[in-house]
């Protein structure tokens, strides 16, 4: 929804690109602040979720997110940009608690050997949310709640109250469902021993770069497609193409879950092709685009499957291949015009898909008793989603949107270097569970 809010608030408050990127700064900055507070509380007094339970932790995160959504009502009523940013910060804090508790809970549900696969699967459904959000949110803000043909502050008031209501209902459902109860071991206290591992230190910047690049690209896509020398596309149409960008991440994560499984290579390929076709049909049914308008995406899906096959389920090798492909796609977009500038950048979502889980796995590999501490530091690195888009927005103001995509190029170059380092130095224990903050 942030990608929909950015052009809406930019126009409403006559903001520069850099000022409009404060939307992402407030939201993802909350991830850093929330994770830092959680880390410090865990470090000095013990794990909060271990005391209250995962179920209550998830419900708390959802309800705090609902409060953040409700704050859009006074923000829209007052018509003050800073109040919108405050609402986004509270919303981000709620999602931080939800991510810390839900991700860790998923790793505990079942055999440890399948922890990474389960986490990839949940991330795929998370991507389903980011796929339908531009379509649903765009319809609510740009069509259903438009007043006299104009998008106003009131256009966000009702949609976010609807979201708040959905979150409250979700919290009530979870409160009534019987869930297995777990308690995790308390982590090490005293010192920051995790930072003695070079792969973790590099991985922190890897997560920072990945989240920053993914969010920066998604944030500017609508404005990029609206440019006259690109596609001169109105927001009501471009929101559907934005859904393809996030839908690609969903397809790639489902494929990544299969690629990381213990199936035979031939069966993996068959399941990947069938899954890719099924999810593409799902995405196609969601977006308001014709087959001719989305058929180009099939080429990128095929390229994505080939990249997975070449990667041979090796996290570092796959990471290097995907980062390299994204660099090439971005450079094509930067130096092209029209649809040739847009299509490659939409395909990047497919190759972003496994980056978070692969960087995460490589970074905590071999940490032993410091895995929990290292995981906390990796969650804080989501700060990249707050800072990189602001930097890219400033560059867009000075040299244009198209040239500003050089910032994500630099991010993917770092990820590629990290992957190459891990190919030589890090042996991943695929049986080791990927944990969030526990």
Secondary structure, DSSP 4 states (H G I P E B T S, - for coil): -HHHHHHHHHHHTT--HHHHTHHHHHHHHHHHHHHHHHHHHHHHH--HHHHH-HHHHHHHHHHHHHHHHHHHHHHHHHT-HHHHHHHHHHHHHHHHHHHHHHHHHHHHSS-GGGHHHHHHHHHHHHHHHHHHHHHHHHHIIIIIT-BTTB--GGGGHHHHHHHHHHHHHHHHHHHHS------PPP---SS-GGGG-HHHHHHHHHHHHHHHHHHHHHHHHHHHHHSTTTT---HHHHHHHHHHHHHHHHHHHHHHHHHTSSS-HHHHHHHHHHHHHHHHHHHHHHSS--HHHHTHHHHHHHHHHHHHHHHTT-HHHHHHHHHHHHHHHHHHHHT--THHHHHHHHTHHHHHTTHHHHHHHHHHTT-GGGHHHHHHHHHHGGGHHHHHHHHHHHHHHHH-HHHHTHHHHHHHHHHHHHHHHHHHH----TTS---S--
